Amino acid sequence: MIVEPPGSPGLLGWWRDGTPEGRRALIAAGLGWMLDAFDVMLWALLVTDLMAYFALTPPQAGLLGSIALLASAVGGIGFGVIADRFGRTRALMGSILVYSVFTFLCGLSQTVTQLALCRIGLGLGMGGEWASGAALVAETWSARDRGKALGLMQSAWAIGYGGAAAVTGLVKPAYGWRAVFFVGVLPALLTLWIRRGVSEPAIWRGLGPGLRPAPSPGPSSGPSPGPSRGPRRGLGLGEVFAGGRLRLTLIVTLMNACTLFAWWGFNLWLPGYLSLPAAKGGVGLDASTMASFVVAMQVGMWFGYVTFGYVGDLIGRRRAYVIYLIAAAALILIYVSVRAPLPLLLLGPFVAFFATGYYSGFGAVTAEIYPTAIRATAQGLTYNTGRIASAAAPFAVGTLAQTHGFGTALSICSAAFLLAALCWLWIPETRGRPLA
């Protein structure tokens, strides 16, 4: 059980109020998510190079993006079950290793089939990292500060994406696109520190022996020697829908599917849209200018992630979600109607702020809905099943772009954001709920 701290003043008082275990868990999950973004978003930044090298059409390139999202759904569900049965840290380490190795292998691909297989492997790890990391953070922070902690974790995605843009801009001109993928193996080193420095949450270790392994012995003031030993009889996927949770699970999954469709449809094609010549429906920016535009958007994205945690803890998850989603829908419509570079540069951070910040709330909402015994499974299921629907986004945008232009193609992401906002008519407010 997490005891509510009295509260320290200032914007970062909540960080000082956290336990050492909670801060280490947040750092581990945040770094894992940042490096996940770094590896995953290399695809978006290199898609035009891959289209040229492998002679891919926009629909084919979109299909390869969709394959990774489908694999991430499987990985998220699978690693969520692993996190509930074997421990949050073990699942976190496994997912980081998977996406790191397969990113490296993307750089060795000689055929489209090999590239597709590597994208599948990368997707498995990508989906698994969020499910295990979000459960780890949610269970080590108090209800008062859970939204802010998960917001800070989520904000690491923007740093990873920005880092990917910077590395691409530095490495690709000198060494080519393959070398950029080779850099993506470096996140594997993070697992060494997680193994030594991050313990399992006390609420997970304290579950009954019929549900989880006995907690590993270790000093109460520091990390345990490692993940708990051996598997346990878990409650299974069916429990996510049991106990009157069926309708709520379905609507939460639908809401997430809409947001994921919009986000991936927009962001996987954004670098291509900015860099393709105007004759092919793009803006026509050169590689270095496009990279600077993407980095600028990551600044807005980072602030969106972080502030959503504060806003959600202040006015509630539901109000915060609806405000951000409606603003995102409106701003994307404006963004795709503008072609002049300067207005796009100025507008980009605001689009990223609202069109990504809401992600910070999902971990808190699902953590507060589902009990500990199935929390990671439920988070993995509801978050990553949404990716099955969202996997259609890269292919749909690529196909529409070929026939109707990128402006029309990217505008469907705006409609998806509006549908996600409507889902909140049936999702209850969870702010302040203690974890069960």
Sequence and secondary structure as in RCSB ss.txt:
>XXXX:A:sequence
MIVEPPGSPGLLGWWRDGTPEGRRALIAAGLGWMLDAFDVMLWALLVTDLMAYFALTPPQAGLLGSIALLASAVG
GIGFGVIADRFGRTRALMGSILVYSVFTFLCGLSQTVTQLALCRIGLGLGMGGEWASGAALVAETWSARDRGKAL
GLMQSAWAIGYGGAAAVTGLVKPAYGWRAVFFVGVLPALLTLWIRRGVSEPAIWRGLGPGLRPAPSPGPSSGPSP
GPSRGPRRGLGLGEVFAGGRLRLTLIVTLMNACTLFAWWGFNLWLPGYLSLPAAKGGVGLDASTMASFVVAMQVG
MWFGYVTFGYVGDLIGRRRAYVIYLIAAAALILIYVSVRAPLPLLLLGPFVAFFATGYYSGFGAVTAEIYPTAIR
ATAQGLTYNTGRIASAAAPFAVGTLAQTHGFGTALSICSAAFLLAALCWLWIPETRGRPLA
>XXXX:A:secstr
        SSTTHHHHHS HHHHHHHHHHHHHHHHHHHHHHHHHHHHHHHHHHHT  HHHHHHHHHHHHHHHHHH
HHHHHHHHHHH HHHHHHHHHHHHHHHHHHHTT  SHHHHHHHHHHHHHHHHHHHHHHHHHHHTTS TTTHHHHH
HHHHHHHHHHHHHHHHHHHHHHHHH HHHHHHHTTGGGGHHHHHHHH    HHHHTS TTTS       TTS  S
SS SS      GGGGTTTTTHHHHHHHHHHHHHHHHHHHHHHTTHHHHHHS GGGTS    HHHHHHHHHHHHHH
HHHHHHHHHHHHHHH HHHHHHHHHHHHHHHHHHHTT   HHHHHHHHHHHHHHHHHTHHHHHHHHHHHS GGGH
HHHHHHHHHHHHHHHTHHHHHHHHHHHHH HHHHHHHHHHHHHHHHHHTTSS   TT    
